Amino acid sequence: MESELVTSLIAGVPLPLVLIGADERIRAANGGAEAIYGRGLTGRHHVTVMRQPSVLDAVESTKRLRQPGQAQITVSGTGGHETAWSVLTAPVAGGGVLVSFEDTTDLVQASQMRRDFVANVSHELRTPLTALLGFIETLKGAARDDAAARERFLAIMEREAGRMNRLVSDLLSLSRVEAEERVRPSSRVDVLRRVQAAMTTLRPMAEAAGVTIELDDPQGGPAEVLADSDQMSQVFSNLIENAVKYGATGQRVTIGIQREARDPGLRGPAVVVSVIDRGEGIEAVHIPRLTERFYRVDSHRSREQGGTGLGLAIVKHIVNRHRGRFRIESAPGKGSRFTVILPAAPMS
């Protein structure tokens, strides 16, 4: 009776649990534990099941000293997916050990993302800083009285300083967007006006690149959403600027605006803005990663164009804050389409 009660209690706990008896055999295990080690655990010696040395050491230490123990393990699942577990061992009456498992995969991944982020920022800043320090040293020495070299070096220093300024500005923008991501905006904003303002601002850059920016708005009229006006401007400026820089071989960028009575994904009326270029296109393997921080399809070209690798990450976070969807479609030789789908503002 007591054994059945223990088994039912362990089965009802959401965390994976394994109860090891004083004879070192498994007395009970719940479904979570079976998902890690397989079925049919009861009655087996725990060493034949838990083969990770750190777990065996923790179990042995707890059994011998009657004190809690801890271990960290990573278990490979189907499709190469790995799960990180924090394993806790605790002594129980009768000389046994209770082993519990807590899924820490998200914490491990978040920690890795922070390390990668710091490493990427350091790398992005180190290159222009190294260039600036080198040119400053040269101007203080060999090129002190060389007017031609001085002008050339100062131009390069200005470009590198501008690159650092853009990076810091994008980092601050990303930080602000992430801080506000759970707060939904409540101001009514006309998307059409934000798009037109972005087109006007970027038209000189497009003309210099030989690119025509055109608006395709067959329905016409206001396209209002509940939004942050500045963030909407940032979204469309980033997307149009990217289209001009990286889709310039097509010589034409089209911004399409549609007002949908019902979008299946948003389950309601929506405003759909698409930025379309006719450039080289992007291979399918890159598309899922384009919104990652500092991810670039062509790192050298992106840096030459003044890109920071954060633009699409900022767009994604802004769209998420507005409870919208961001979709990227592209294929080599067929150009790219970046689509922002936003919930339409309710009728006033």
C-alpha positions as YAML, in Angstrom:
chain: A
units: angstrom
residues:
- id: 1
  name: MET
  ca: [0.00, 0.00, 0.00]
- id: 2
  name: GLU
  ca: [2.80, 2.36, 0.96]
- id: 3
  name: SER
  ca: [4.67, 1.49, -2.25]
- id: 4
  name: GLU
  ca: [1.57, 2.27, -4.35]
- id: 5
  name: LEU
  ca: [1.18, 5.63, -2.60]
- id: 6
  name: VAL
  ca: [4.81, 6.58, -3.28]
- id: 7
  name: THR
  ca: [4.50, 5.53, -6.92]
- id: 8
  name: SER
  ca: [1.31, 7.55, -7.40]
- id: 9
  name: LEU
  ca: [2.83, 10.62, -5.71]
- id: 10
  name: ILE
  ca: [5.91, 10.49, -7.94]
- id: 11
  name: ALA
  ca: [3.73, 10.00, -11.03]
- id: 12
  name: GLY
  ca: [1.77, 13.14, -10.14]
- id: 13
  name: VAL
  ca: [4.82, 15.44, -9.94]
- id: 14
  name: PRO
  ca: [5.41, 17.42, -13.17]
- id: 15
  name: LEU
  ca: [9.22, 17.32, -12.83]
- id: 16
  name: PRO
  ca: [11.00, 14.11, -13.89]
- id: 17
  name: LEU
  ca: [11.63, 12.04, -10.72]
- id: 18
  name: VAL
  ca: [13.49, 8.81, -10.00]
- id: 19
  name: LEU
  ca: [13.35, 7.11, -6.57]
- id: 20
  name: ILE
  ca: [16.36, 4.90, -5.83]
- id: 21
  name: GLY
  ca: [16.08, 2.44, -2.94]
- id: 22
  name: ALA
  ca: [18.72, 1.50, -0.38]
- id: 23
  name: ASP
  ca: [19.59, -1.52, -2.59]
- id: 24
  name: GLU
  ca: [20.53, 0.95, -5.38]
- id: 25
  name: ARG
  ca: [17.65, -0.21, -7.57]
- id: 26
  name: ILE
  ca: [15.00, 2.10, -8.97]
- id: 27
  name: ARG
  ca: [11.81, 1.83, -6.92]
- id: 28
  name: ALA
  ca: [9.71, 4.30, -8.94]
- id: 29
  name: ALA
  ca: [10.00, 6.71, -11.88]
- id: 30
  name: ASN
  ca: [7.44, 9.00, -13.49]
- id: 31
  name: GLY
  ca: [6.70, 9.77, -17.12]
- id: 32
  name: GLY
  ca: [9.14, 12.68, -17.22]
- id: 33
  name: ALA
  ca: [12.01, 10.42, -16.18]
- id: 34
  name: GLU
  ca: [10.99, 7.80, -18.74]
- id: 35
  name: ALA
  ca: [11.11, 10.51, -21.43]
- id: 36
  name: ILE
  ca: [14.78, 10.99, -20.54]
- id: 37
  name: TYR
  ca: [15.91, 7.39, -19.93]
- id: 38
  name: GLY
  ca: [13.27, 5.27, -21.62]
- id: 39
  name: ARG
  ca: [10.52, 3.02, -20.31]
- id: 40
  name: GLY
  ca: [10.79, 0.10, -17.90]
- id: 41
  name: LEU
  ca: [13.03, 1.74, -15.31]
- id: 42
  name: THR
  ca: [11.52, 0.21, -12.17]
- id: 43
  name: GLY
  ca: [13.58, -2.63, -10.71]
- id: 44
  name: ARG
  ca: [16.77, -1.84, -12.65]
- id: 45
  name: HIS
  ca: [20.03, -0.88, -10.99]
- id: 46
  name: HIS
  ca: [20.39, 2.90, -11.25]
- id: 47
  name: VAL
  ca: [23.94, 2.62, -12.67]
- id: 48
  name: THR
  ca: [22.60, 0.83, -15.76]
- id: 49
  name: VAL
  ca: [20.11, 3.67, -16.35]
- id: 50
  name: MET
  ca: [21.89, 6.88, -15.31]
- id: 51
  name: ARG
  ca: [25.16, 6.56, -17.12]
- id: 52
  name: GLN
  ca: [26.27, 10.18, -16.76]
- id: 53
  name: PRO
  ca: [29.27, 10.22, -14.37]
- id: 54
  name: SER
  ca: [28.22, 13.51, -12.73]
- id: 55
  name: VAL
  ca: [24.76, 12.09, -11.87]
- id: 56
  name: LEU
  ca: [26.23, 8.85, -10.52]
- id: 57
  name: ASP
  ca: [28.69, 10.83, -8.38]
- id: 58
  name: ALA
  ca: [25.85, 12.97, -6.98]
- id: 59
  name: VAL
  ca: [23.72, 9.90, -6.17]
- id: 60
  name: GLU
  ca: [26.65, 8.13, -4.51]
- id: 61
  name: SER
  ca: [27.57, 11.23, -2.48]
- id: 62
  name: THR
  ca: [23.98, 11.68, -1.27]
- id: 63
  name: LYS
  ca: [23.65, 7.98, -0.40]
- id: 64
  name: ARG
  ca: [26.89, 8.02, 1.58]
- id: 65
  name: LEU
  ca: [26.75, 11.44, 3.28]
- id: 66
  name: ARG
  ca: [22.93, 11.79, 3.46]
- id: 67
  name: GLN
  ca: [23.21, 15.31, 2.06]
- id: 68
  name: PRO
  ca: [21.70, 16.87, -1.10]
- id: 69
  name: GLY
  ca: [23.77, 16.79, -4.27]
- id: 70
  name: GLN
  ca: [23.65, 18.44, -7.68]
- id: 71
  name: ALA
  ca: [24.80, 17.79, -11.25]
- id: 72
  name: GLN
  ca: [24.39, 19.32, -14.69]
- id: 73
  name: ILE
  ca: [23.81, 17.15, -17.75]
- id: 74
  name: THR
  ca: [22.89, 17.51, -21.41]
- id: 75
  name: VAL
  ca: [20.74, 14.86, -23.09]
- id: 76
  name: SER
  ca: [20.45, 14.46, -26.85]
- id: 77
  name: GLY
  ca: [16.97, 13.91, -28.23]
- id: 78
  name: THR
  ca: [15.46, 13.26, -31.63]
- id: 79
  name: GLY
  ca: [16.63, 15.42, -34.51]
- id: 80
  name: GLY
  ca: [19.86, 16.35, -32.71]
- id: 81
  name: HIS
  ca: [17.97, 18.52, -30.21]
- id: 82
  name: GLU
  ca: [19.77, 18.81, -26.88]
- id: 83
  name: THR
  ca: [18.13, 19.42, -23.50]
- id: 84
  name: ALA
  ca: [20.05, 20.74, -20.51]
- id: 85
  name: TRP
  ca: [19.01, 19.41, -17.09]
- id: 86
  name: SER
  ca: [19.87, 20.48, -13.57]
- id: 87
  name: VAL
  ca: [19.84, 17.28, -11.52]
- id: 88
  name: LEU
  ca: [19.17, 17.40, -7.76]
- id: 89
  name: THR
  ca: [19.65, 14.42, -5.44]
- id: 90
  name: ALA
  ca: [18.11, 14.30, -1.96]
- id: 91
  name: PRO
  ca: [18.22, 11.63, 0.77]
- id: 92
  name: VAL
  ca: [14.96, 9.92, 1.70]
- id: 93
  name: ALA
  ca: [13.97, 7.68, 4.62]
- id: 94
  name: GLY
  ca: [15.24, 4.12, 4.51]
- id: 95
  name: GLY
  ca: [18.58, 4.94, 2.88]
- id: 96
  name: GLY
  ca: [17.22, 5.80, -0.55]
- id: 97
  name: VAL
  ca: [17.83, 8.76, -2.87]
- id: 98
  name: LEU
  ca: [15.29, 10.88, -4.77]
- id: 99
  name: VAL
  ca: [16.63, 12.26, -8.06]
- id: 100
  name: SER
  ca: [14.81, 15.19, -9.68]
- id: 101
  name: PHE
  ca: [15.44, 16.88, -13.03]
- id: 102
  name: GLU
  ca: [14.80, 20.53, -13.93]
- id: 103
  name: ASP
  ca: [14.90, 21.63, -17.57]
- id: 104
  name: THR
  ca: [17.39, 24.53, -17.81]
- id: 105
  name: THR
  ca: [17.68, 24.61, -21.61]
- id: 106
  name: ASP
  ca: [16.23, 28.12, -21.88]
- id: 107
  name: LEU
  ca: [18.62, 29.45, -19.23]
- id: 108
  name: VAL
  ca: [21.63, 27.86, -20.93]
- id: 109
  name: GLN
  ca: [20.57, 29.23, -24.31]
- id: 110
  name: ALA
  ca: [19.96, 32.71, -22.86]
- id: 111
  name: SER
  ca: [23.39, 32.65, -21.24]
- id: 112
  name: GLN
  ca: [24.97, 31.59, -24.54]
- id: 113
  name: MET
  ca: [23.09, 34.36, -26.37]
- id: 114
  name: ARG
  ca: [24.43, 36.94, -23.90]
- id: 115
  name: ARG
  ca: [27.98, 35.69, -24.40]
- id: 116
  name: ASP
  ca: [27.57, 35.73, -28.17]
- id: 117
  name: PHE
  ca: [26.07, 39.22, -28.02]
- id: 118
  name: VAL
  ca: [28.98, 40.62, -25.98]
- id: 119
  name: ALA
  ca: [31.47, 38.91, -28.28]
- id: 120
  name: ASN
  ca: [29.75, 40.30, -31.40]
- id: 121
  name: VAL
  ca: [29.55, 43.85, -30.02]
- id: 122
  name: SER
  ca: [33.21, 43.69, -28.99]
- id: 123
  name: HIS
  ca: [34.19, 42.48, -32.45]
- id: 124
  name: GLU
  ca: [32.11, 45.11, -34.23]
- id: 125
  name: LEU
  ca: [33.62, 47.92, -32.15]
- id: 126
  name: ARG
  ca: [37.19, 46.62, -32.14]
- id: 127
  name: THR
  ca: [37.66, 46.93, -35.91]
- id: 128
  name: PRO
  ca: [36.82, 50.65, -36.26]
- id: 129
  name: LEU
  ca: [38.55, 51.46, -32.97]
- id: 130
  name: THR
  ca: [41.73, 49.74, -34.13]
- id: 131
  name: ALA
  ca: [41.58, 51.66, -37.41]
- id: 132
  name: LEU
  ca: [41.07, 54.98, -35.61]
- id: 133
  name: LEU
  ca: [43.94, 54.38, -33.21]
- id: 134
  name: GLY
  ca: [46.23, 53.37, -36.06]
- id: 135
  name: PHE
  ca: [45.46, 56.47, -38.12]
- id: 136
  name: ILE
  ca: [45.78, 58.75, -35.09]
- id: 137
  name: GLU
  ca: [49.21, 57.30, -34.39]
- id: 138
  name: THR
  ca: [50.19, 57.79, -38.04]
- id: 139
  name: LEU
  ca: [48.94, 61.39, -38.09]
- id: 140
  name: LYS
  ca: [50.93, 62.13, -34.96]
- id: 141
  name: GLY
  ca: [54.06, 60.71, -36.56]
- id: 142
  name: ALA
  ca: [54.99, 60.04, -40.18]
- id: 143
  name: ALA
  ca: [51.98, 61.80, -41.76]
- id: 144
  name: ARG
  ca: [52.08, 64.86, -39.52]
- id: 145
  name: ASP
  ca: [53.14, 67.17, -42.37]
- id: 146
  name: ASP
  ca: [51.66, 65.24, -45.30]
- id: 147
  name: ALA
  ca: [48.50, 67.15, -46.26]
- id: 148
  name: ALA
  ca: [47.31, 64.59, -48.83]
- id: 149
  name: ALA
  ca: [47.72, 61.65, -46.43]
- id: 150
  name: ARG
  ca: [46.10, 63.64, -43.65]
- id: 151
  name: GLU
  ca: [42.98, 64.31, -45.73]
- id: 152
  name: ARG
  ca: [42.75, 60.69, -46.79]
- id: 153
  name: PHE
  ca: [43.19, 59.38, -43.24]
- id: 154
  name: LEU
  ca: [40.70, 61.85, -41.80]
- id: 155
  name: ALA
  ca: [38.09, 60.73, -44.34]
- id: 156
  name: ILE
  ca: [38.60, 57.10, -43.31]
- id: 157
  name: MET
  ca: [38.48, 58.04, -39.62]
- id: 158
  name: GLU
  ca: [35.22, 59.87, -40.18]
- id: 159
  name: ARG
  ca: [33.74, 56.79, -41.86]
- id: 160
  name: GLU
  ca: [34.87, 54.47, -39.05]
- id: 161
  name: ALA
  ca: [33.60, 56.84, -36.36]
- id: 162
  name: GLY
  ca: [30.26, 57.01, -38.19]
- id: 163
  name: ARG
  ca: [30.13, 53.22, -38.23]
- id: 164
  name: MET
  ca: [30.63, 53.10, -34.45]
- id: 165
  name: ASN
  ca: [27.99, 55.78, -33.97]
- id: 166
  name: ARG
  ca: [25.46, 53.79, -36.05]
- id: 167
  name: LEU
  ca: [26.24, 50.65, -34.08]
- id: 168
  name: VAL
  ca: [25.76, 52.35, -30.72]
- id: 169
  name: SER
  ca: [22.56, 54.00, -31.98]
- id: 170
  name: ASP
  ca: [21.15, 50.65, -33.15]
- id: 171
  name: LEU
  ca: [22.12, 48.99, -29.86]
- id: 172
  name: LEU
  ca: [20.28, 51.69, -27.92]
- id: 173
  name: SER
  ca: [17.25, 51.33, -30.22]
- id: 174
  name: LEU
  ca: [17.22, 47.56, -29.75]
- id: 175
  name: SER
  ca: [17.49, 47.97, -25.98]
- id: 176
  name: ARG
  ca: [14.58, 50.41, -25.88]
- id: 177
  name: VAL
  ca: [12.40, 48.21, -28.07]
- id: 178
  name: GLU
  ca: [13.09, 45.12, -25.94]
- id: 179
  name: ALA
  ca: [12.32, 47.08, -22.76]
- id: 180
  name: GLU
  ca: [8.95, 48.17, -24.16]
- id: 181
  name: GLU
  ca: [8.09, 44.93, -26.00]
- id: 182
  name: ARG
  ca: [5.36, 43.88, -23.55]
- id: 183
  name: VAL
  ca: [3.69, 47.31, -23.61]
- id: 184
  name: ARG
  ca: [1.28, 47.58, -26.52]
- id: 185
  name: PRO
  ca: [1.06, 51.08, -28.10]
- id: 186
  name: SER
  ca: [-2.30, 52.83, -28.05]
- id: 187
  name: SER
  ca: [-1.85, 55.83, -30.41]
- id: 188
  name: ARG
  ca: [-3.52, 55.82, -33.82]
- id: 189
  name: VAL
  ca: [-0.87, 56.04, -36.57]
- id: 190
  name: ASP
  ca: [-1.43, 56.25, -40.32]
- id: 191
  name: VAL
  ca: [0.98, 53.71, -41.84]
- id: 192
  name: LEU
  ca: [0.65, 55.34, -45.26]
- id: 193
  name: ARG
  ca: [2.03, 58.62, -43.93]
- id: 194
  name: ARG
  ca: [4.93, 56.85, -42.19]
- id: 195
  name: VAL
  ca: [5.81, 55.01, -45.40]
- id: 196
  name: GLN
  ca: [5.64, 58.21, -47.46]
- id: 197
  name: ALA
  ca: [7.87, 60.03, -44.95]
- id: 198
  name: ALA
  ca: [10.45, 57.21, -45.09]
- id: 199
  name: MET
  ca: [10.39, 57.29, -48.90]
- id: 200
  name: THR
  ca: [10.98, 61.05, -48.93]
- id: 201
  name: THR
  ca: [13.89, 60.78, -46.50]
- id: 202
  name: LEU
  ca: [15.59, 57.96, -48.42]
- id: 203
  name: ARG
  ca: [14.95, 59.22, -51.95]
- id: 204
  name: PRO
  ca: [18.30, 61.12, -52.22]
- id: 205
  name: MET
  ca: [20.19, 57.96, -51.23]
- id: 206
  name: ALA
  ca: [18.15, 55.92, -53.74]
- id: 207
  name: GLU
  ca: [18.83, 58.43, -56.54]
- id: 208
  name: ALA
  ca: [22.55, 58.30, -55.78]
- id: 209
  name: ALA
  ca: [22.37, 54.50, -56.12]
- id: 210
  name: GLY
  ca: [20.30, 54.72, -59.31]
- id: 211
  name: VAL
  ca: [17.25, 53.17, -57.66]
- id: 212
  name: THR
  ca: [13.62, 54.25, -58.11]
- id: 213
  name: ILE
  ca: [11.32, 53.93, -55.09]
- id: 214
  name: GLU
  ca: [7.65, 53.56, -55.99]
- id: 215
  name: LEU
  ca: [4.47, 53.27, -53.93]
- id: 216
  name: ASP
  ca: [1.79, 50.75, -54.86]
- id: 217
  name: ASP
  ca: [-1.37, 51.65, -52.94]
- id: 218
  name: PRO
  ca: [-4.35, 50.71, -55.12]
- id: 219
  name: GLN
  ca: [-6.94, 51.09, -52.34]
- id: 220
  name: GLY
  ca: [-5.77, 54.52, -51.15]
- id: 221
  name: GLY
  ca: [-6.87, 56.34, -48.04]
- id: 222
  name: PRO
  ca: [-5.62, 56.13, -44.45]
- id: 223
  name: ALA
  ca: [-4.22, 52.85, -43.11]
- id: 224
  name: GLU
  ca: [-4.40, 53.29, -39.36]
- id: 225
  name: VAL
  ca: [-2.91, 51.01, -36.72]
- id: 226
  name: LEU
  ca: [-2.39, 51.36, -32.97]
- id: 227
  name: ALA
  ca: [1.32, 52.04, -32.92]
- id: 228
  name: ASP
  ca: [4.36, 53.98, -31.80]
- id: 229
  name: SER
  ca: [4.87, 56.55, -34.57]
- id: 230
  name: ASP
  ca: [8.67, 56.73, -34.22]
- id: 231
  name: GLN
  ca: [9.02, 52.95, -34.22]
- id: 232
  name: MET
  ca: [6.84, 52.64, -37.31]
- id: 233
  name: SER
  ca: [9.11, 55.16, -39.06]
- id: 234
  name: GLN
  ca: [12.12, 53.10, -37.97]
- id: 235
  name: VAL
  ca: [10.63, 49.88, -39.35]
- id: 236
  name: PHE
  ca: [9.90, 51.27, -42.80]
- id: 237
  name: SER
  ca: [13.14, 53.27, -42.99]
- id: 238
  name: ASN
  ca: [15.16, 50.14, -42.17]
- id: 239
  name: LEU
  ca: [13.35, 47.98, -44.71]
- id: 240
  name: ILE
  ca: [13.44, 50.53, -47.53]
- id: 241
  name: GLU
  ca: [17.09, 51.40, -46.86]
- id: 242
  name: ASN
  ca: [18.02, 47.70, -46.95]
- id: 243
  name: ALA
  ca: [16.13, 47.26, -50.23]
- id: 244
  name: VAL
  ca: [18.00, 50.19, -51.77]
- id: 245
  name: LYS
  ca: [21.41, 49.02, -50.51]
- id: 246
  name: TYR
  ca: [21.18, 45.30, -51.19]
- id: 247
  name: GLY
  ca: [18.55, 45.12, -53.93]
- id: 248
  name: ALA
  ca: [19.97, 47.96, -56.03]
- id: 249
  name: THR
  ca: [20.80, 45.66, -58.94]
- id: 250
  name: GLY
  ca: [17.10, 45.60, -59.74]
- id: 251
  name: GLN
  ca: [17.00, 49.41, -60.01]
- id: 252
  name: ARG
  ca: [13.49, 49.50, -58.55]
- id: 253
  name: VAL
  ca: [12.02, 49.14, -55.07]
- id: 254
  name: THR
  ca: [8.25, 48.89, -54.58]
- id: 255
  name: ILE
  ca: [6.39, 49.52, -51.34]
- id: 256
  name: GLY
  ca: [2.96, 47.92, -51.44]
- id: 257
  name: ILE
  ca: [0.18, 48.74, -48.97]
- id: 258
  name: GLN
  ca: [-2.97, 46.67, -48.55]
- id: 259
  name: ARG
  ca: [-5.84, 46.88, -46.12]
- id: 260
  name: GLU
  ca: [-7.19, 43.41, -45.34]
- id: 261
  name: ALA
  ca: [-10.69, 42.94, -43.94]
- id: 262
  name: ARG
  ca: [-9.46, 39.83, -42.15]
- id: 263
  name: ASP
  ca: [-5.98, 38.37, -41.84]
- id: 264
  name: PRO
  ca: [-6.00, 34.64, -40.91]
- id: 265
  name: GLY
  ca: [-2.90, 34.94, -38.72]
- id: 266
  name: LEU
  ca: [-4.09, 37.98, -36.78]
- id: 267
  name: ARG
  ca: [-7.75, 36.87, -36.86]
- id: 268
  name: GLY
  ca: [-8.95, 40.34, -37.66]
- id: 269
  name: PRO
  ca: [-8.51, 43.34, -39.97]
- id: 270
  name: ALA
  ca: [-4.91, 44.15, -40.84]
- id: 271
  name: VAL
  ca: [-2.64, 46.57, -42.68]
- id: 272
  name: VAL
  ca: [-0.05, 44.80, -44.83]
- id: 273
  name: VAL
  ca: [3.09, 46.62, -45.99]
- id: 274
  name: SER
  ca: [5.50, 44.88, -48.36]
- id: 275
  name: VAL
  ca: [8.92, 46.19, -49.39]
- id: 276
  name: ILE
  ca: [9.92, 44.49, -52.64]
- id: 277
  name: ASP
  ca: [13.24, 44.64, -54.46]
- id: 278
  name: ARG
  ca: [14.39, 42.97, -57.67]
- id: 279
  name: GLY
  ca: [17.94, 42.31, -56.55]
- id: 280
  name: GLU
  ca: [20.05, 39.18, -56.29]
- id: 281
  name: GLY
  ca: [17.79, 37.51, -53.75]
- id: 282
  name: ILE
  ca: [18.71, 35.43, -50.71]
- id: 283
  name: GLU
  ca: [19.25, 31.69, -50.45]
- id: 284
  name: ALA
  ca: [16.67, 29.82, -48.37]
- id: 285
  name: VAL
  ca: [19.25, 28.67, -45.80]
- id: 286
  name: HIS
  ca: [19.80, 32.27, -44.66]
- id: 287
  name: ILE
  ca: [16.19, 33.43, -44.35]
- id: 288
  name: PRO
  ca: [15.34, 31.96, -40.89]
- id: 289
  name: ARG
  ca: [18.42, 33.67, -39.41]
- id: 290
  name: LEU
  ca: [18.11, 37.13, -40.99]
- id: 291
  name: THR
  ca: [16.48, 38.61, -37.88]
- id: 292
  name: GLU
  ca: [19.25, 37.37, -35.58]
- id: 293
  name: ARG
  ca: [21.48, 40.06, -34.12]
- id: 294
  name: PHE
  ca: [24.63, 40.60, -36.21]
- id: 295
  name: TYR
  ca: [23.71, 37.89, -38.70]
- id: 296
  name: ARG
  ca: [24.77, 38.87, -42.21]
- id: 297
  name: VAL
  ca: [24.45, 37.03, -45.50]
- id: 298
  name: ASP
  ca: [27.54, 38.85, -46.82]
- id: 299
  name: SER
  ca: [29.51, 40.33, -43.91]
- id: 300
  name: HIS
  ca: [32.00, 42.25, -46.06]
- id: 301
  name: ARG
  ca: [29.34, 43.81, -48.27]
- id: 302
  name: SER
  ca: [27.16, 44.70, -45.28]
- id: 303
  name: ARG
  ca: [30.01, 46.51, -43.53]
- id: 304
  name: GLU
  ca: [30.98, 48.29, -46.74]
- id: 305
  name: GLN
  ca: [27.39, 49.54, -47.01]
- id: 306
  name: GLY
  ca: [27.50, 50.78, -43.40]
- id: 307
  name: GLY
  ca: [25.25, 48.04, -42.01]
- id: 308
  name: THR
  ca: [25.41, 47.10, -38.33]
- id: 309
  name: GLY
  ca: [23.70, 43.70, -38.58]
- id: 310
  name: LEU
  ca: [20.95, 44.84, -36.21]
- id: 311
  name: GLY
  ca: [18.37, 46.42, -38.54]
- id: 312
  name: LEU
  ca: [16.15, 43.38, -39.09]
- id: 313
  name: ALA
  ca: [16.43, 42.35, -35.42]
- id: 314
  name: ILE
  ca: [15.06, 45.78, -34.51]
- id: 315
  name: VAL
  ca: [12.26, 45.41, -37.07]
- id: 316
  name: LYS
  ca: [11.29, 42.00, -35.67]
- id: 317
  name: HIS
  ca: [11.12, 43.26, -32.08]
- id: 318
  name: ILE
  ca: [9.09, 46.34, -33.06]
- id: 319
  name: VAL
  ca: [6.62, 44.21, -35.02]
- id: 320
  name: ASN
  ca: [6.34, 41.81, -32.07]
- id: 321
  name: ARG
  ca: [5.59, 44.72, -29.75]
- id: 322
  name: HIS
  ca: [2.76, 45.76, -32.07]
- id: 323
  name: ARG
  ca: [1.38, 42.18, -32.03]
- id: 324
  name: GLY
  ca: [2.05, 41.87, -35.74]
- id: 325
  name: ARG
  ca: [3.90, 39.45, -37.99]
- id: 326
  name: PHE
  ca: [7.09, 39.84, -40.01]
- id: 327
  name: ARG
  ca: [7.60, 37.65, -43.07]
- id: 328
  name: ILE
  ca: [10.59, 37.33, -45.41]
- id: 329
  name: GLU
  ca: [10.34, 35.75, -48.86]
- id: 330
  name: SER
  ca: [13.25, 35.51, -51.25]
- id: 331
  name: ALA
  ca: [15.03, 33.31, -53.76]
- id: 332
  name: PRO
  ca: [18.31, 33.72, -55.66]
- id: 333
  name: GLY
  ca: [17.77, 35.75, -58.82]
- id: 334
  name: LYS
  ca: [14.17, 36.65, -57.90]
- id: 335
  name: GLY
  ca: [14.62, 39.51, -55.46]
- id: 336
  name: SER
  ca: [13.19, 39.76, -51.95]
- id: 337
  name: ARG
  ca: [9.92, 40.67, -50.28]
- id: 338
  name: PHE
  ca: [9.83, 41.85, -46.66]
- id: 339
  name: THR
  ca: [6.28, 41.98, -45.33]
- id: 340
  name: VAL
  ca: [4.99, 43.61, -42.16]
- id: 341
  name: ILE
  ca: [1.44, 42.66, -41.10]
- id: 342
  name: LEU
  ca: [-0.09, 44.84, -38.37]
- id: 343
  name: PRO
  ca: [-3.51, 44.72, -36.70]
- id: 344
  name: ALA
  ca: [-5.66, 47.53, -38.06]
- id: 345
  name: ALA
  ca: [-6.91, 50.12, -35.59]
- id: 346
  name: PRO
  ca: [-10.58, 49.66, -34.64]
- id: 347
  name: MET
  ca: [-13.10, 51.90, -36.34]
- id: 348
  name: SER
  ca: [-13.39, 55.19, -34.47]
...
